[in-house]
Amino acid sequence: MSEVSPPSAKYAFWRAFWRKWRGRGHGSPPRVSLAEIMLSGLGGFIGLLGVGLCALVFSGLDRLLIIGSIGASAVLVFGAIRSPLAQPRNLMGGHALSAAVGVSVHLLLVDTLAHAWGASPVFLGLLSQVIAPALAVGLAITLMHATRTLHPPGGATALVAVIGSPQVHAMGYGFVLFPGLIAPLVLLGVALVFNNLSPKRAYPEYWW
């Protein structure tokens, strides 16, 4: 009587693939204290208040939308201050590099190549609204990983640089200055002061 043959490598791969969807068996994240919850929320409020006021002075009301990704950064630097993704290197480098990538992709693909080639409106729309945004985020992730500055909100910064309003596009590489550099710098300043006022908090874990 012949032995039952083992499942094929392909079957084994898919069985392992679906098994991963169940998770690794770890429990839910631990609860945090009420004081920690309140401190995180208050820190986010103060941090975004500072960035918002800076945006008013720097670029006017019409460009307040470009600080959206900074809101995500506030979650990290006030709500997950020990995370490697929340440290100054990642906060500053992630936003600045991603802003530069987003602006470069838009200028090269949309403003230069598409118009130089006399692209049709349909292709131009596909390029500016689908291809260029996806490429900007993908390149931003790659560059952040390569430079050890991975910061998830940086992906949003790269995205806004491509799909933002005409006012955002008119900034050109000025977008790298704000919000790419100045906005996270303001948030970092608030985080250094606010987080270290609490005896139970210490920020950052490292600078570089």
Secondary structure, 3 states (H helix, E strand, C coil): CCCCCCCCHHHHHHHHHHHHCCCCCCCCCCCCCHHHHHHHHHHHHHHHHHHHHHHHHHHCHHHHHHHHHHHHHHHHHHHCCCCHHHCHHHHHHHHHHHHHHHHHHHHHHHHHHHHHCCCCHHHHHHHHHHHHHHHHHHHHHHHHHHCCCCCCHHHHHHHHHHHCCHHHHHCCCHHHHCCCCHHHHHHHHHHHHHHHHCCCCCCCCCCC
